[in-house]
């Protein structure tokens, strides 16, 4: 007998419920990984990240593997044997994000109404 463990039921016996859960999970993933994010290009190396400002002091930055690999700041840290994950962010990218906010490309805060209709 094989015993498996899962945090949630898989609804194998209820295909309608399984489809509803999969749809909700896809919506959650889309909302949290891409919802309300704006693409910003680094003004130095041209790497692109996705950015969302929640407040003046809270910024979410989603780095792609390509952007992470192309960032000269991160490359220099790796070349010295360091781990770029220990750096809060690339200062050049941070300056590019600040520029995007000042130019109105990135909203300064989350809107009162979520564009995804989530809250």
Buried (B, 14 or more C-beta within 10 A) or exposed (E): EEEEEEEEEEBEEEEEEBEEBEEEEEBEEEBBEEBBBBEBBBEBBEBBBBBBBEEEEEBBBBBEEEBBEBBBBBBEBBEEEEEBEEEEBBEBBBEBBEEBBEEEBBBEEBEEEEEEEEE
